Amino acid sequence: MLGLAAWPALAQEADHPGGKTLVVGTDFGVAPWIMRGANGPEGFGHDLIVEIAKRLGRPGVEIVDVPFSGLFAALFAKRIEFTVNPLNITAERAERMLFTEPFFATGNGFLTRAGETMKGFEDLKGKSVSVNRGTISDTWATANAEKYGFEVQRYDSFPDTVQSVITRRSFAALNEIPTTVYAASRNKALTVAFKDFNGRNFGYAFRLESVEYRNKVDAVIECLKAEGWLAKLYEKWYGTAPEKGTSIDVVYPGYGAPGFKNYDPAPHARACT
């Protein structure tokens, strides 16, 4: 007969089997986070989770392509072990999920056709803004459309929002700053007309019961920061060094996202290999 203390460990092994391929989820097409390349998935997010899986001792990674609007349902249904998309850490989400510590600083980027200008949100009046349905960009646009007098267009992928700008169905595509910067770097017909750095950060999200495994992943992320590995990966995919002193190189005490629910502030020794 197993003692009660053994059941959480068994549950964690069932949900995160150490000897099997790590199964995670993201929405493909958010460049350069994760894209479809000639030989399979590639990008910043791909390289990061492959390295994390290796350091966790998992034999490989399967990245499931899930539209953002269905990503949390896939997580809760245990189709994936955790999310690996560029996911903003928010108080609302922290009520339902466990987050790792922040590891990527971001904000609102407004991608427009080259030659367009935007000095602030007031310049959106009377125009249309396209967003990826269900994202934090969708949330921001929905909350501010009436205030600033713009229309919101919703699409199922970031490339679709970009296409709406190119075809003049919308004035701007709203997404994370790094995502819009990369898109503009790949297409001279586009520009990032306005950047709104607002203190947002990305993290991985887990089911609430996955505390032990969240902590294991969090510990690996800490090592990747401390070693400078994460900053080098950013430079590889975004073409410039990340800003010093942001979440891409700051190692936070404890486990999880400071200031959010289910953050564990207890200190722990770092054991990097």
KEDRENPA-515163 format. One line per 5 residues: number of its first residue (from 0); their letters; for each residue y, z, x of C-alpha. Coordinates in Angstrom, 3 decimals, padded with zeros to 6 digits. Last residue first. Layout:
NUM = a = Y,Z,X ~ ...;
//
This chain:
272 = tcara = 021.406,-015.321,025.612 ~ 024.036,-013.133,023.981 ~ 023.436,-009.506,023.023 ~ 026.603,-008.027,021.563 ~ 026.425,-004.295,020.867;
267 = hpapd = 027.397,-003.215,017.381 ~ 030.460,-001.708,015.724 ~ 030.347,-000.656,012.064 ~ 032.947,-002.640,010.077 ~ 030.460,-004.064,007.527;
262 = ynkfg = 032.278,-006.543,005.293 ~ 030.621,-006.669,001.879 ~ 033.937,-007.307,000.081 ~ 036.708,-008.919,002.120 ~ 039.290,-007.532,004.528;
257 = pagyg = 037.299,-008.379,007.645 ~ 034.763,-011.191,007.058 ~ 031.177,-010.313,007.907 ~ 029.568,-008.067,010.508 ~ 031.230,-005.429,012.671;
252 = pyvvd = 034.146,-006.077,014.994 ~ 035.759,-009.536,015.010 ~ 035.433,-012.008,017.877 ~ 038.579,-014.172,018.116 ~ 037.816,-017.652,019.527;
247 = istgk = 037.639,-019.955,016.498 ~ 039.273,-017.299,014.343 ~ 042.667,-017.966,015.888 ~ 044.081,-016.526,019.115 ~ 044.365,-019.827,020.918;
242 = epatg = 044.972,-022.984,018.882 ~ 042.075,-025.376,019.187 ~ 041.996,-027.899,022.058 ~ 042.356,-031.520,020.991 ~ 040.132,-034.459,020.104;
237 = ywkey = 038.789,-033.040,016.854 ~ 035.076,-033.529,017.583 ~ 034.751,-032.648,021.262 ~ 037.694,-030.218,021.246 ~ 036.112,-028.236,018.423;
232 = lkalw = 032.803,-028.111,020.312 ~ 034.607,-026.772,023.356 ~ 036.198,-024.011,021.260 ~ 032.780,-023.060,019.854 ~ 031.166,-022.813,023.281;
227 = geakl = 033.906,-020.576,024.706 ~ 031.251,-018.002,025.627 ~ 032.818,-015.302,023.445 ~ 033.042,-017.647,020.463 ~ 029.448,-018.858,020.664;
222 = ceiva = 028.348,-015.244,021.163 ~ 030.140,-014.062,018.034 ~ 028.605,-016.939,016.064 ~ 025.145,-015.793,017.186 ~ 025.828,-012.255,015.949;
217 = dvknr = 027.006,-013.610,012.584 ~ 023.761,-015.526,012.195 ~ 021.756,-012.350,012.730 ~ 024.057,-010.359,010.442 ~ 023.679,-012.900,007.657;
212 = yevse = 019.922,-012.567,008.152 ~ 019.981,-008.816,007.612 ~ 022.372,-008.962,004.673 ~ 020.526,-011.688,002.775 ~ 020.537,-009.832,-000.581;
207 = lrfay = 024.025,-011.046,-001.486 ~ 023.102,-014.710,-001.055 ~ 024.710,-016.279,001.984 ~ 028.016,-018.048,002.744 ~ 029.112,-019.495,006.117;
202 = gfnrg = 032.759,-019.061,007.104 ~ 036.011,-021.026,007.041 ~ 039.464,-019.486,007.320 ~ 042.714,-019.550,005.368 ~ 045.898,-018.191,006.944;
197 = nfdkf = 048.364,-020.509,005.223 ~ 049.016,-023.491,007.493 ~ 050.556,-026.037,005.117 ~ 050.585,-029.418,006.838 ~ 052.572,-032.337,005.413;
192 = avtla = 052.570,-036.138,005.728 ~ 049.179,-036.435,007.370 ~ 049.104,-040.197,007.914 ~ 047.069,-043.166,006.720 ~ 047.067,-046.938,007.311;
187 = knrsa = 046.251,-046.272,010.963 ~ 042.769,-045.126,009.962 ~ 040.532,-042.991,012.194 ~ 043.199,-040.524,013.364 ~ 044.340,-040.142,009.750;
182 = ayvtt = 040.866,-039.014,008.703 ~ 040.716,-036.528,011.586 ~ 044.032,-034.957,010.648 ~ 042.959,-034.780,006.988 ~ 039.771,-032.888,007.834;
177 = pienl = 041.531,-030.560,010.271 ~ 044.168,-029.679,007.629 ~ 041.696,-028.926,004.821 ~ 042.039,-031.246,001.841 ~ 044.627,-032.801,-000.442;
172 = aafsr = 044.666,-036.572,-000.865 ~ 048.207,-037.793,-001.491 ~ 050.169,-040.268,-003.606 ~ 047.350,-041.200,-005.960 ~ 045.983,-044.396,-007.495;
167 = rtivs = 047.653,-046.272,-004.636 ~ 044.461,-048.037,-003.486 ~ 044.623,-046.288,-000.092 ~ 045.377,-042.952,-001.745 ~ 042.469,-043.213,-004.203;
162 = qvtdp = 040.231,-044.245,-001.316 ~ 041.063,-040.976,000.437 ~ 040.036,-038.987,-002.637 ~ 036.748,-040.922,-002.796 ~ 036.103,-040.224,000.894;
157 = fsdyr = 036.534,-036.478,000.120 ~ 033.762,-036.466,-002.467 ~ 033.199,-035.834,-006.188 ~ 036.698,-036.766,-007.315 ~ 039.467,-034.961,-009.204;
152 = qvefg = 042.987,-036.312,-009.874 ~ 045.701,-033.684,-010.300 ~ 049.156,-034.644,-011.637 ~ 052.351,-033.290,-010.056 ~ 055.272,-031.227,-011.389;
147 = ykean = 055.657,-028.546,-008.704 ~ 054.993,-025.522,-010.906 ~ 052.757,-027.435,-013.310 ~ 050.437,-028.672,-010.582 ~ 050.389,-025.373,-008.663;
142 = atawt = 047.284,-023.535,-009.906 ~ 045.247,-026.705,-010.409 ~ 046.247,-028.022,-006.985 ~ 045.295,-024.765,-005.248 ~ 041.916,-024.542,-007.010;
137 = dsitg = 041.139,-028.209,-006.327 ~ 042.011,-027.677,-002.665 ~ 039.739,-024.601,-002.666 ~ 036.964,-026.999,-003.662 ~ 035.463,-027.578,-007.103;
132 = rnvsv = 036.202,-031.336,-007.287 ~ 037.460,-032.919,-004.071 ~ 041.169,-033.454,-004.635 ~ 043.618,-036.249,-005.443 ~ 047.336,-035.564,-005.846;
127 = skgkl = 049.423,-037.647,-008.260 ~ 053.229,-037.931,-008.284 ~ 056.092,-036.867,-010.568 ~ 057.074,-033.972,-008.327 ~ 055.070,-033.949,-005.086;
122 = defgk = 058.214,-033.756,-002.918 ~ 058.743,-030.177,-004.128 ~ 055.637,-029.164,-002.185 ~ 057.424,-029.662,001.112 ~ 058.883,-032.167,003.558;
117 = mtega = 056.723,-035.104,002.516 ~ 057.103,-038.597,003.903 ~ 055.247,-041.860,003.276 ~ 055.233,-044.408,006.086 ~ 051.466,-044.383,006.532;
112 = rtlfg = 049.700,-043.755,003.227 ~ 049.191,-040.089,002.441 ~ 047.001,-037.169,003.526 ~ 048.317,-033.760,002.517 ~ 046.707,-030.974,004.570;
107 = ngtaf = 046.352,-027.473,003.127 ~ 045.179,-024.700,005.483 ~ 042.664,-024.023,008.286 ~ 041.305,-021.560,010.830 ~ 037.623,-021.810,011.854;
102 = fpetf = 035.186,-018.994,012.720 ~ 035.659,-016.323,010.068 ~ 032.974,-013.597,010.116 ~ 029.910,-014.451,008.097 ~ 030.230,-014.285,004.347;
97 = lmrea = 028.034,-012.640,001.735 ~ 028.239,-014.063,-001.770 ~ 029.210,-013.250,-005.355 ~ 032.221,-010.949,-004.993 ~ 033.093,-012.623,-001.685;
92 = reati = 033.671,-015.854,-003.610 ~ 036.533,-014.311,-005.564 ~ 038.047,-012.678,-002.477 ~ 038.077,-016.007,-000.631 ~ 036.472,-017.344,002.567;
87 = nlpnv = 037.009,-021.095,002.645 ~ 033.900,-023.217,003.104 ~ 033.708,-026.039,005.666 ~ 030.046,-026.738,004.801 ~ 027.181,-024.730,006.284;
82 = tfeir = 025.917,-022.926,003.185 ~ 022.963,-020.544,003.340 ~ 019.170,-020.486,002.982 ~ 018.962,-023.603,000.800 ~ 017.042,-024.400,-002.384;
77 = kafla = 017.156,-020.654,-003.040 ~ 018.430,-021.075,-006.632 ~ 021.512,-019.042,-005.664 ~ 022.283,-021.398,-002.778 ~ 021.667,-024.588,-004.762;
72 = aflgs = 023.930,-023.283,-007.532 ~ 026.562,-022.533,-004.887 ~ 026.469,-026.123,-003.640 ~ 026.568,-027.934,-006.960 ~ 030.310,-028.731,-007.144;
67 = fpvdv = 030.311,-029.321,-003.400 ~ 027.904,-032.221,-003.739 ~ 024.661,-031.277,-001.908 ~ 023.303,-033.035,001.193 ~ 020.507,-030.823,002.535;
62 = ievgp = 020.614,-030.184,006.285 ~ 017.118,-029.564,007.630 ~ 017.181,-027.719,010.932 ~ 014.554,-027.145,013.624 ~ 012.056,-024.742,015.216;
57 = rglrk = 014.028,-021.560,014.380 ~ 014.493,-019.249,017.370 ~ 017.822,-017.878,016.191 ~ 019.480,-019.414,019.250 ~ 018.087,-022.825,018.341;
52 = aievi = 019.171,-022.482,014.717 ~ 022.699,-021.590,015.829 ~ 022.847,-024.612,018.140 ~ 021.715,-026.968,015.364 ~ 024.175,-025.282,012.974;
47 = ldhgf = 027.105,-025.980,015.300 ~ 026.161,-029.545,016.172 ~ 025.950,-030.475,012.493 ~ 029.200,-028.750,011.544 ~ 031.122,-030.532,014.293;
42 = gepgn = 029.665,-033.938,013.479 ~ 026.391,-035.778,013.037 ~ 023.706,-036.317,010.404 ~ 021.130,-039.050,011.074 ~ 020.564,-041.537,013.878;
37 = agrmi = 023.142,-044.156,012.872 ~ 025.490,-041.427,011.674 ~ 025.946,-039.793,008.290 ~ 028.815,-037.349,008.468 ~ 029.392,-033.630,008.942;
32 = wpavg = 032.502,-031.758,009.990 ~ 034.288,-034.846,011.351 ~ 034.583,-035.916,008.651 ~ 033.784,-034.467,005.236 ~ 031.234,-037.100,004.168;
27 = fdtgv = 028.207,-034.882,003.552 ~ 028.405,-031.875,001.222 ~ 026.600,-028.962,002.823 ~ 023.312,-027.101,002.608 ~ 020.913,-025.244,004.883;
22 = vltkg = 017.152,-025.264,005.493 ~ 016.028,-023.736,008.807 ~ 012.666,-025.216,009.756 ~ 009.820,-022.714,009.814 ~ 008.572,-019.962,012.120;
17 = gphda = 011.297,-017.454,011.303 ~ 010.955,-017.718,007.536 ~ 014.390,-016.993,005.987 ~ 013.787,-016.367,002.264 ~ 010.224,-015.095,002.668;
12 = eqala = 011.061,-013.212,005.856 ~ 014.050,-011.568,004.169 ~ 011.937,-010.531,001.185 ~ 009.305,-009.019,003.459 ~ 011.965,-007.020,005.323;
7 = pwaal = 013.448,-005.799,002.039 ~ 009.943,-004.743,000.833 ~ 008.945,-002.681,003.869 ~ 011.206,000.275,003.089 ~ 009.441,000.765,-000.252;
2 = glm = 006.172,001.528,001.529 ~ 003.369,-001.023,001.419 ~ 000.000,000.000,000.000;
//
